[in-house]
């Protein structure tokens, strides 16, 4: 068990919302810890954001600590107890945040964060669905979470075809749309849509190439996060 003082303001955090082990899918949302008030931790709201309907939901908050042997990921279980729409930062700027009440002490995280990574623009990874380029929020062998602008909306439950490019090598893929969400605050003329999809019938060749790419990206992210600690 790690000391609870390791949970501190300014620490980058990954919020594990749900895990589907059967399909290698995990919903992880990046954030940052704003404040620690005993067992209550105030955290920047995520994309997509938590709303009032998520109060009472259990999540796992994970974060990296720099150790002698290298960066290690720790985590604790918590429950969302409040949503703050106008949390005031030191700069007097107000932002959206949520409050997690810690219900366990932090330990080494046994969640396989390698399931999903968030690639950077220069990672050599691109995804197009039905000939429209997607912005990859995170990706795993089992599926991806994306955003896109476009007139054609993705639909829950539909099966789509696309191209996954890995270091300029193109692979045909099929996917099933599991979840679709649009921010209410955006004008209808500029539709930003979030979607989660599950990859279907992915061949071993694609899986192997994607798995190697994910591990390479994860190593880069670990080095970056360790440098920020």
Secondary structure as UniProt FT lines:
FT   HELIX           4..6
FT   TURN            9..10
FT   STRAND          12..20
FT   HELIX           21..23
FT   STRAND          25..37
FT   TURN            38..39
FT   STRAND          40..44
FT   HELIX           52..54
FT   TURN            55..56
FT   STRAND          58..67
FT   TURN            68..69
FT   STRAND          70..88
FT   TURN            90..91
FT   STRAND          94..102
FT   STRAND          107..108
FT   HELIX           113..115
FT   TURN            121..122
FT   STRAND          125..129
FT   TURN            130..131
FT   STRAND          132..139
FT   STRAND          143..149
FT   TURN            156..157
FT   STRAND          159..166
FT   TURN            167..168
FT   STRAND          169..182
FT   TURN            184..185
FT   TURN            188..189
FT   STRAND          192..200
FT   HELIX           204..228
//
